[in-house]
Amino acid sequence: MTAVIQLAIVYFSNSTALLADTIHNFTDAATTFPLWIAFTLAHWKPTKRFTYGYGRVEDLAGLVVILAIASSAVGAAYVAIDRLFHPQTVGYIGAVMGASEIGFLGNEVVARIRIRAGKKIGSAALL
């Protein structure tokens, strides 16, 4: 939800810094899906091919999370470098500041939830 609010403010303000945070927040939200799939697969029973089960699939999900974070950083860097050569006036500074605070609070809440859940179930990917 915070990313959607931030995206609306980015659209009107042209703020590169807020766009970078918005990309980060959307990426954080998107990493939920590979983790959910991994946790679902981890509960499957062992098969002849996977005699120890699917518990290690969380490691693969962790790699997907790392790749998602890295790609979001590359995307944000591209936009920032592009704006150095093609500057735009940033408007609605108060709204940008407010959206930044909303993004910070959203990040903090989600981080605490993920850390608590990661400790509870022993998940390195969530931590």
MOJOMO-V638438 format. One record per residue. SS is DSSP state (h for helix, s for strand, l for the rest). PSI is psi in degrees with one decimal (999 if undefined). NEAR is the number of other C-alpha atoms within 12 Angstrom. Layout:
ss=SS psi=PSI near=NEAR
ss=SS psi=PSI near=NEAR
//
This chain:
ss=l psi=-38.9 near=19
ss=h psi=-37.6 near=30
ss=h psi=-36.7 near=31
ss=h psi=-43.4 near=23
ss=h psi=-45.7 near=26
ss=h psi=-39.5 near=36
ss=h psi=-40.1 near=31
ss=h psi=-41.8 near=21
ss=h psi=-38.5 near=32
ss=h psi=-42.0 near=31
ss=h psi=-42.9 near=20
ss=h psi=-26.3 near=22
ss=h psi=-23.4 near=24
ss=l psi=27.1 near=27
ss=l psi=117.7 near=33
ss=h psi=-40.0 near=34
ss=h psi=-42.9 near=28
ss=h psi=-34.4 near=40
ss=h psi=-42.1 near=37
ss=h psi=-42.8 near=32
ss=h psi=-35.3 near=39
ss=h psi=-43.6 near=38
ss=h psi=-44.0 near=33
ss=h psi=-45.8 near=34
ss=h psi=-39.9 near=37
ss=h psi=-38.6 near=29
ss=h psi=-42.7 near=28
ss=h psi=-44.0 near=35
ss=h psi=-40.0 near=26
ss=h psi=-28.4 near=22
ss=h psi=-10.5 near=27
ss=h psi=-36.1 near=23
ss=h psi=-48.9 near=21
ss=h psi=-32.9 near=28
ss=h psi=-41.1 near=32
ss=h psi=-44.0 near=22
ss=h psi=-43.5 near=22
ss=h psi=-42.8 near=29
ss=h psi=-33.4 near=28
ss=h psi=-47.4 near=19
ss=h psi=-32.1 near=22
ss=h psi=-22.3 near=24
ss=l psi=-4.3 near=17
ss=l psi=148.7 near=18
ss=l psi=152.5 near=15
ss=l psi=152.1 near=15
ss=l psi=179.7 near=10
ss=l psi=-35.7 near=9
ss=l psi=-40.4 near=9
ss=l psi=77.5 near=15
ss=l psi=-21.1 near=12
ss=l psi=4.8 near=15
ss=l psi=-164.9 near=19
ss=l psi=19.7 near=24
ss=l psi=-29.5 near=23
ss=l psi=-5.0 near=25
ss=h psi=-21.2 near=27
ss=h psi=-32.9 near=31
ss=h psi=-40.5 near=23
ss=h psi=-39.3 near=22
ss=h psi=-36.9 near=31
ss=h psi=-38.8 near=27
ss=h psi=-39.2 near=21
ss=h psi=-40.9 near=25
ss=h psi=-44.7 near=30
ss=h psi=-43.3 near=22
ss=h psi=-37.9 near=19
ss=h psi=-43.9 near=26
ss=h psi=-43.0 near=25
ss=h psi=-42.2 near=18
ss=h psi=-34.4 near=20
ss=h psi=-35.9 near=26
ss=h psi=-40.6 near=24
ss=h psi=-42.5 near=17
ss=h psi=-45.0 near=22
ss=h psi=-39.5 near=26
ss=h psi=-40.7 near=21
ss=h psi=-47.3 near=19
ss=h psi=-42.7 near=25
ss=h psi=-43.0 near=23
ss=h psi=-41.0 near=16
ss=h psi=-40.7 near=14
ss=h psi=-23.8 near=20
ss=h psi=-37.0 near=13
ss=h psi=-21.9 near=10
ss=l psi=73.1 near=13
ss=l psi=149.4 near=14
ss=l psi=147.1 near=16
ss=l psi=132.6 near=15
ss=l psi=128.0 near=22
ss=l psi=174.7 near=18
ss=l psi=51.2 near=19
ss=h psi=-40.2 near=19
ss=h psi=-40.8 near=14
ss=h psi=-37.7 near=24
ss=h psi=-44.2 near=30
ss=h psi=-44.0 near=22
ss=h psi=-43.4 near=19
ss=h psi=-33.8 near=33
ss=h psi=-42.3 near=30
ss=h psi=-41.0 near=21
ss=h psi=-42.7 near=26
ss=h psi=-42.5 near=34
ss=h psi=-48.2 near=22
ss=h psi=-41.6 near=18
ss=h psi=-44.1 near=27
ss=h psi=-44.3 near=26
ss=h psi=-44.6 near=17
ss=h psi=-47.8 near=15
ss=h psi=-40.0 near=23
ss=h psi=-43.0 near=20
ss=h psi=-39.7 near=16
ss=h psi=-46.2 near=16
ss=h psi=-41.7 near=25
ss=h psi=-44.8 near=20
ss=h psi=-46.1 near=17
ss=h psi=-40.6 near=17
ss=h psi=-40.2 near=20
ss=h psi=-39.1 near=15
ss=h psi=-41.0 near=13
ss=h psi=1.4 near=16
ss=l psi=42.1 near=16
ss=l psi=113.7 near=25
ss=l psi=-33.8 near=24
ss=l psi=-38.7 near=29
ss=l psi=-37.8 near=33
ss=l psi=999 near=21
//
